Amino acid sequence: MPESRKKNDLDLAMAASLGLELAVWLGLAALLGHFADKWLDTSPLMLLICCGLGLAAGLWRIVSAVSDLQARGPRRPGGNGVDERTPPRP
């Protein structure tokens, strides 16, 4: 498989995993909030707070991953089959 295709496939896999990562952040936060509510007897206050924090953490991760992908820039195939980045604009 050409090198450029491997890199494109890795970027695609990283982008596809972001939805799962958001769900994991939110699920772990909800679980933490549920147990905190049981421990502190504050139902549903801690659940809501933790879900908000989990959602914020997941969205922060998505924004940072997308900005990393954008910083790499679009790819264009080179004449020698090597994946070259487009040069930055002045």
Contact map, one row per residue, 1 for C-alpha under 8 A:
111011000000000000000000000000000000000000000000000000000000000000000000000000000000000000
111111000000000000000000000000000000000000000000000000000000000000000000000000001100000000
111111100000000000000000000000000000000000000000000000000000000000000000000000001110000000
011111110000000000000000000000000000000000000000000000000000000000000000000010001110000000
111111111000000000000000000000000000000000000000000000000000000000000000000000000000000000
111111111100000000000000000000000000000000000000000000000000000000000000000000000000000000
001111111110000000000000000000000000000000000000000000000000000000000000000000000000000000
000111111111000000000000000000000000000000000000000000000000000000000000000000000000000000
000011111111100000000000000000000000000000000000000000000000000000000000000000000000000000
000001111111110000000000000000000000000000000000000000000000000000000000000000000000000000
000000111111111000000000000000000000000000000000000000000000000000001000000000000000000000
000000011111111100000000000000000000000000000000000000000000000000000000000000000000000000
000000001111111110000000000000000000000000000000000000000000000000000000000000000000000000
000000000111111111000000000000000000000000000000000000000000000000000000000000000000000000
000000000011111111000000000000000000000000000000000000000000000011000000000000000000000000
000000000001111111110000000000000000000000000000000000000000000000000000000000000000000000
000000000000111111111000000000000000000000000000000000000000000000000000000000000000000000
000000000000011111111100000000000000000000000000000000000000010000000000000000000000000000
000000000000000111111110000000000000000000000000000000000000000000000000000000000000000000
000000000000000111111111000000000000000000000000000000000000000000000000000000000000000000
000000000000000011111111100000000000000000000000000000000100000000000000000000000000000000
000000000000000001111111110000000000000000000000000000100110110000000000000000000000000000
000000000000000000111111111000000000000000000000000000000100000000000000000000000000000000
000000000000000000011111111100000000000000000000000000000000000000000000000000000000000000
000000000000000000001111111110000000000000000000000001101100000000000000000000000000000000
000000000000000000000111111111000000000000000000001001100100000000000000000000000000000000
000000000000000000000011111111100000000000000000000001000000000000000000000000000000000000
000000000000000000000001111111110000000000000000000001000000000000000000000000000000000000
000000000000000000000000111111111000000000000010011011000000000000000000000000000000000000
000000000000000000000000011111111100000000000011011001000000000000000000000000000000000000
000000000000000000000000001111111110000000000010000000000000000000000000000000000000000000
000000000000000000000000000111111111000000000010010000000000000000000000000000000000000000
000000000000000000000000000011111111100000000111111000000000000000000000000000000000000000
000000000000000000000000000001111111110000110110000000000000000000000000000000000000000000
000000000000000000000000000000111111111000000000000000000000000000000000000000000000000000
000000000000000000000000000000011111111111000110000000000000000000000000000000000000000000
000000000000000000000000000000001111111111111110000000000000000000000000000000000000000000
000000000000000000000000000000000111111111100000000000000000000000000000000000000000000000
000000000000000000000000000000000011111110000000000000000000000000000000000000000000000000
000000000000000000000000000000000001111111000000000000000000000000000000000000000000000000
000000000000000000000000000000000001111111100000000000000000000000000000000000000000000000
000000000000000000000000000000000001110111111100000000000000000000000000000000000000000000
000000000000000000000000000000000100110011111110000000000000000000000000000000000000000000
000000000000000000000000000000000100100001111111000000000000000000000000000000000000000000
000000000000000000000000000000000000100001111111100000000000000000000000000000000000000000
000000000000000000000000000000001101100001111111110000000000000000000000000000000000000000
000000000000000000000000000011111101100000111111111000000000000000000000000000000000000000
000000000000000000000000000001001000000000011111111100000000000000000000000000000000000000
000000000000000000000000000000001000000000001111111110000000000000000000000000000000000000
000000000000000000000000000011011000000000000111111111000000000000000000000000000000000000
000000000000000000000000010011001000000000000011111111100000000000000000000000000000000000
000000000000000000000000000000000000000000000001111111110000000000000000000000000000000000
000000000000000000000000000010000000000000000000111111111000000000000000000000000000000000
000000000000000000000000111111000000000000000000011111111100000000000000000000000000000000
000000000000000000000100110000000000000000000000001111111110000000000000000000000000000000
000000000000000000000000000000000000000000000000000111111111000000000000000000000000000000
000000000000000000000000100000000000000000000000000011111111100000000000000000000000000000
000000000000000000001110110000000000000000000000000001111111110000000000000000000000000000
000000000000000000000100000000000000000000000000000000111111111000000000000000000000000000
000000000000000000000000000000000000000000000000000000011111111100000000000000000000000000
000000000000000000000100000000000000000000000000000000001111111110000000000000000000000000
000000000000000001000100000000000000000000000000000000000111111111000000000000000000000000
000000000000000000000000000000000000000000000000000000000011111111100000000000000000000000
000000000000000000000000000000000000000000000000000000000001111111110000000000000000000000
000000000000001000000000000000000000000000000000000000000000111111111000000000000000000000
000000000000001000000000000000000000000000000000000000000000011111111100000000000000000000
000000000000000000000000000000000000000000000000000000000000001111111110000000000000000000
000000000000000000000000000000000000000000000000000000000000000111111111000000000000000000
000000000010000000000000000000000000000000000000000000000000000011111111100000000000000000
000000000000000000000000000000000000000000000000000000000000000001111111110000000000000000
000000000000000000000000000000000000000000000000000000000000000000111111100000000000000000
000000000000000000000000000000000000000000000000000000000000000000011111110000000000100000
000000000000000000000000000000000000000000000000000000000000000000001111111000000000110000
000000000000000000000000000000000000000000000000000000000000000000000101111100000000110000
000000000000000000000000000000000000000000000000000000000000000000000000111110000011110000
000000000000000000000000000000000000000000000000000000000000000000000000011111000011110000
000100000000000000000000000000000000000000000000000000000000000000000000001111101111000000
000000000000000000000000000000000000000000000000000000000000000000000000000111111111000000
000000000000000000000000000000000000000000000000000000000000000000000000000011111100000000
000000000000000000000000000000000000000000000000000000000000000000000000000001111100000000
011100000000000000000000000000000000000000000000000000000000000000000000000011111110000000
011100000000000000000000000000000000000000000000000000000000000000000000000011111111000000
001100000000000000000000000000000000000000000000000000000000000000000000001111001111100000
000000000000000000000000000000000000000000000000000000000000000000000000001111000111110000
000000000000000000000000000000000000000000000000000000000000000000000001111100000011111000
000000000000000000000000000000000000000000000000000000000000000000000000111100000001111100
000000000000000000000000000000000000000000000000000000000000000000000000000000000000111110
000000000000000000000000000000000000000000000000000000000000000000000000000000000000011111
000000000000000000000000000000000000000000000000000000000000000000000000000000000000001111
000000000000000000000000000000000000000000000000000000000000000000000000000000000000000111
